[in-house]
Amino acid sequence: MPAEIMTREQYLRQSLDDRLPYYEKDGRIYDVMLSQQFSREFMENLFDVADRLKQISREPEGMDYISSLLRHKRAMLYFTQPSTRTFLSFLSACQIVGMRTGEVRDPTLSSEMKGESQEDALRTFSSYFDLIIMRDAKPGFCEYMAYLFKFSGRDVPIFNGGSGKDQHPTQALLDMYTLHRSFQDRGGISGKVYGFVGDLLRGRAVRSVAYLLSRYSDIQMIFAAPSEFQISPELESYLLDKGVTVHKTDSLEEALPQVDSLYMTRVQDEYDVSGESSRVDYTRYHLTRENVSRMKPDAVILHPLPRRYELDPALDTDPRAMYWRQLRNGMYIRAALILYVFGKEHLLDEYRGS
Ligand code: NCD
């Protein structure tokens, strides 16, 4: 390895400000790694692109037009952690913009079983594909790959579809898009109270969306969690630094009447080291037919899914339930992001359909 290329440990030890420039090209986001990459202006442009995509794709001619935009590109989906929605939503997003796709979901069926490193596996994908979308349990691994690609002679963009307990930036974008749509006739995202419930320490979706909400003004956040699973001091000081009003509580009941949006999450017990989840009474963090009545009538309920018992399926027909809408929004926001990264989003304005 030439001396100037850092090891993973060296690379990740660098500050965020030192790492972020690697994920840009010509002043635009190239690799989608972390929520901290997205400004409010960037998000709002992306929401417009997603709106336009939704609108154009209502007509078969519009669908044909959109699917011509990236017909010459291929995407690789490399998901080594379990996934239903993120995988399928990215797959559908690729199909919408016309990309063909390949996938590895089970590394035991790839040459990694023969002892190949993950670094070599990804470099192999970059030889055949023009975009890599990946989910992996190791925080920072996809960031390091994006960095390594800069020296590989074939640098293709990488999208982080979930990096362990760390981040899930495209989930955060789809959550923000859902909030944007929910609150667009009610003064927008600013000036509202956002509740987060559950395993807030290990849930990557919560961390990523909290970063993005802090881009807006006059934001209050209420974090309702058992003390074992409260947000990290790092996240709290980041939010305070951005002017967010932060309130931590172990009582869901206290949060319910106050929030304009409630973000429910499941216990992330796959990250247990010694059965810590089983020692926590999570029933206190369930949203039920009974306690939902304490919420404002126009609040919204979000959940990145999958759910377990924390969100009663009986609530699915409640007009405040937005979690099934989040899925479809996710498909469009991901399609918008792919168009953006390949510099094609402006072509939507050239569509002159019915
Ligand atoms: C989330 C994830 O994988 O982080 N799910 C998702 O991507 N829709 C949330 C979770 O698994 O709890």
Boltz pocket constraint, residues with backbone or C-beta under 6 A from the ligand:
constraints:
  - pocket:
      binder: B
      contacts: [[A, 82], [A, 85], [A, 86], [A, 161], [A, 162], [A, 168], [A, 171], [A, 204], [A, 205], [A, 265], [A, 266], [A, 304], [A, 305], [A, 306]]
      max_distance: 6.0
